[in-house]
Amino acid sequence: MRSIKMSFRGLAIISALFFVSCHSNDHEAESEEKGHGHGDDEIVMSPADATRFGVSVQAVTSKPFSAAIKVIGEVLPSTADQAIVTAPTSGVVSFVKGITQGKTVKAGEAIASISAKNMSGGDANETARIALQAAKRELDRITPLVADGIVTKKDYNDALQAYENAKAAYSSRAAGGAATSPISGVINAVSVSDGQYVETGAPIASVARSTRLTLKALLPQREVSFLPLIQSATILADESPVSLSDYNGRLLSNSSCAATETPGYIPVYFSFDNPGVVIPGAPVEVYLIGNETAEVLSVPVEALSEQMGEKFVYVKIDDHGYKKQPVTVGQSDGRKVEIKSGLASDDSVVVAGTTFVRLAETSTVVPEGHSHSH
């Protein structure tokens, strides 16, 4: 699936390359006819093309910036807030109408029924029920005969043992075939499909009492001085930044005395609402965010590009023109990057659609004899 997705993305970029190249050249020709040329280092893209490819800009301004340290971490599920719905018997699953991921359920509420009717071998629990009834009738028959000495104590004990064994083999819960939720909460995963055969005890779904997750970030001990400054964190989930401050993030522990299974690191714990894009149990990259510093120029991380080890952004210089601007960067908090030099306040920087501006830069072909002078 990933390779197919990448193939489609590659085709889209190739199509965009052709489109931008043709339209850029058409616009340059039109500009020349009107006497409006472009500098050799100017990247030409019409407003219509910019809109088509989702190119947007943002003015650079000075804002408070927080110091940050990039570390490794892990998102942990809250085991106390989760429960598994299991199959009470073997058979075919039939979900209750309306049961799906995201559905809120109450403790004891049935989410599916399991039935072995019309299956080869029949319903084992129904067979156990019949055996239990037979054992109960035999025990009831023998019990009064023991006092009269008609049957021996051994016969009575044998009948009692048979009844107890039959009772243990039969499950009243399985007889109903209902798979019920152990807790009240939200169904956060469905493990089987409607109509699928399952064995007794197989997981049907999982229910979360809460949508809160825990982040365990590992701060290197050499950075212990940063520990008391930590205020929040940003997780890089699938290359997209997720700020815990946007999801009711709360610092749980940042003590240098906290025990860790990883020598040389100090665990820092946060609790936050599940944003839906973080997979519990998976390792993640984390930016630990400290106190705010003085105001600095910064741009979103999406605006920054790199080529041959050089960092740069694209700056919009007029309605149809952009230029590639080298910059010197400072710290990053996972969402923004500090700009130390290369940009001025109020410069319009491309923050979305950077790929297509870069394509326009590399695809512009100047016909022989074509002038770029103003």
Residue pairs with C-beta under 8 A, 6 or more apart in sequence:
13 355
13 359
16 53
16 356
16 359
17 359
17 363
18 363
19 49
20 45
20 49
20 53
20 356
20 359
20 360
20 363
21 360
21 363
21 364
21 365
23 45
23 46
23 49
24 44
24 45
24 46
24 49
24 360
24 363
24 364
25 364
25 365
25 367
27 44
27 46
27 320
28 38
28 44
28 364
28 366
28 370
31 37
31 38
31 44
31 320
32 370
32 371
36 374
37 371
37 372
37 373
37 374
38 44
38 320
38 321
38 372
38 374
39 372
39 374
40 372
41 323
41 324
42 317
42 321
42 322
42 323
42 372
43 314
43 321
43 322
43 323
43 324
43 357
43 360
43 361
43 364
44 320
44 321
44 360
44 364
45 55
45 320
45 321
45 322
45 356
45 357
45 360
46 320
47 319
47 320
49 55
49 356
49 360
50 56
50 353
53 353
53 356
54 352
54 353
54 356
55 350
55 352
55 353
55 354
55 356
55 357
56 350
56 351
56 352
56 353
57 316
57 348
57 349
57 350
57 351
58 299
58 300
58 303
58 348
58 349
58 351
59 346
59 347
59 348
59 349
60 297
60 298
60 299
60 339
60 343
60 344
60 345
60 346
60 347
60 348
60 349
61 297
61 345
61 346
62 295
62 296
62 297
62 345
63 295
63 296
63 298
64 292
64 293
64 294
64 295
65 292
65 293
65 294
65 295
65 296
65 298
65 331
65 333
65 336
65 338
66 231
66 289
66 290
66 291
66 292
66 293
66 333
67 226
67 229
67 289
67 290
67 291
67 293
67 331
67 333
68 234
68 287
68 288
68 289
68 290
68 331
68 332
68 333
68 334
69 219
69 223
69 226
69 287
69 288
69 290
70 285
70 286
70 287
70 332
70 334
71 217
71 218
71 219
71 220
71 285
71 286
71 287
71 288
72 217
72 218
72 283
72 284
72 285
72 286
73 215
73 216
73 217
73 218
73 233
73 235
73 283
73 284
73 285
73 286
74 215
74 216
74 281
74 282
74 283
74 284
75 213
75 214
75 215
75 216
75 235
75 278
75 279
75 280
75 281
75 282
75 284
76 213
76 214
76 215
76 216
76 280
76 281
77 213
77 214
77 280
77 281
78 210
78 212
78 213
78 214
80 209
81 185
81 208
81 209
81 210
81 212
82 188
82 206
82 207
82 208
82 209
83 181
83 182
83 183
83 185
83 206
83 207
83 209
84 182
84 203
84 205
84 206
84 207
85 111
85 112
85 179
85 180
85 181
85 182
85 203
85 204
85 205
85 206
85 207
86 179
86 201
86 202
86 203
86 204
87 93
87 114
87 179
87 198
87 199
87 200
87 201
87 202
87 203
87 204
88 114
88 171
88 173
88 174
88 176
88 177
88 178
88 179
88 200
89 114
89 116
89 123
89 124
89 125
89 171
89 174
89 177
89 200
90 114
90 116
90 124
90 197
90 198
90 199
90 200
91 114
91 115
91 116
91 117
91 119
91 123
91 177
91 197
91 198
92 114
92 115
92 116
92 119
92 195
92 196
92 197
92 198
93 112
93 113
93 114
93 179
93 192
93 193
93 194
93 195
93 196
93 197
93 198
93 204
94 112
94 113
94 114
94 115
94 194
94 195
95 111
95 112
95 194
96 110
96 111
96 112
96 113
99 105
99 111
99 112
99 187
99 190
99 205
100 187
100 190
101 187
101 188
101 189
101 190
102 186
102 187
102 188
103 186
103 187
104 185
104 186
104 187
105 111
105 181
105 184
105 185
105 186
105 187
105 207
106 181
106 184
107 181
107 182
107 183
107 184
108 180
108 181
109 180
109 181
110 178
110 179
110 180
111 179
111 180
111 181
111 187
111 204
111 205
112 178
112 179
112 204
112 205
113 176
113 177
113 178
113 179
114 174
114 177
114 178
114 179
114 198
115 123
115 177
116 122
116 123
116 124
116 125
116 126
117 123
125 170
125 171
125 174
125 175
126 175
128 166
128 169
128 170
128 171
129 170
129 175
131 166
131 169
131 170
132 163
132 166
132 167
132 169
132 170
134 166
135 159
135 162
135 163
135 165
135 166
135 167
136 163
136 166
138 159
138 162
138 163
139 159
139 160
139 162
139 163
142 151
142 155
142 156
142 159
143 156
145 151
146 153
146 155
146 156
174 200
179 204
179 205
181 187
181 207
182 207
183 207
183 209
184 209
185 207
185 208
185 209
185 210
186 207
186 208
186 211
187 205
187 206
187 207
188 206
188 207
188 208
188 211
189 205
189 206
190 204
190 205
191 202
191 203
191 204
191 205
191 206
192 198
192 202
192 203
192 204
192 205
198 204
211 273
211 274
212 271
212 272
212 273
212 274
213 271
213 272
213 273
213 274
213 278
213 280
214 252
214 269
214 270
214 271
215 233
215 235
215 244
215 269
215 270
215 271
215 272
215 284
215 286
216 267
216 268
216 269
217 233
217 267
217 268
217 269
217 270
217 286
217 288
218 260
218 262
218 265
218 266
218 267
218 268
219 226
219 227
219 230
219 265
219 266
219 267
219 268
219 288
220 264
220 265
220 266
221 264
221 265
221 266
224 256
224 266
226 288
226 290
227 254
227 256
227 266
227 268
228 254
229 290
229 291
230 251
230 254
230 268
230 288
230 289
230 290
231 251
231 289
231 290
231 291
232 243
232 244
232 245
232 249
232 251
232 270
232 289
233 244
233 249
233 268
233 270
233 286
233 287
233 288
233 289
234 241
234 242
234 243
234 244
234 286
234 287
234 289
234 333
234 334
234 335
235 241
235 242
235 244
235 278
235 284
235 285
235 286
235 334
236 242
236 284
236 285
236 286
236 287
236 334
237 275
237 277
237 278
237 284
238 277
240 277
241 287
241 301
241 334
241 335
242 275
242 277
242 278
243 249
243 334
243 335
244 270
244 272
246 275
247 272
247 273
247 274
247 275
248 272
248 273
249 270
249 271
249 272
250 270
250 271
250 272
251 268
251 269
251 270
252 269
252 270
252 271
253 267
253 268
253 269
254 266
254 268
254 269
255 266
256 266
258 266
258 267
259 267
260 266
260 267
268 288
278 284
286 334
287 332
287 333
287 334
289 333
289 334
296 330
296 338
296 339
297 338
297 339
297 343
297 345
298 336
298 337
298 338
298 339
299 313
299 336
299 337
299 339
299 343
299 349
299 351
300 335
300 336
300 337
300 351
301 332
301 334
301 335
301 336
301 337
302 351
302 352
302 354
303 313
303 314
303 337
303 349
303 350
303 351
303 354
304 311
304 312
304 313
304 327
304 329
304 337
305 311
305 312
305 313
305 314
305 354
305 358
306 312
310 326
311 326
311 327
311 328
311 329
312 324
312 325
312 326
312 327
312 342
313 324
313 325
313 327
313 342
313 343
313 349
313 350
314 322
314 323
314 324
314 325
314 349
314 350
314 354
314 357
314 358
315 322
315 323
315 325
315 343
315 347
315 348
315 349
315 350
316 322
316 348
316 349
316 350
317 323
322 350
322 357
322 360
322 361
324 361
325 342
325 343
325 347
326 342
327 339
327 340
327 341
327 342
327 343
328 339
328 340
328 341
328 342
329 337
329 338
329 339
329 340
330 337
330 338
330 339
330 340
331 337
331 338
332 338
343 349
350 357
366 372
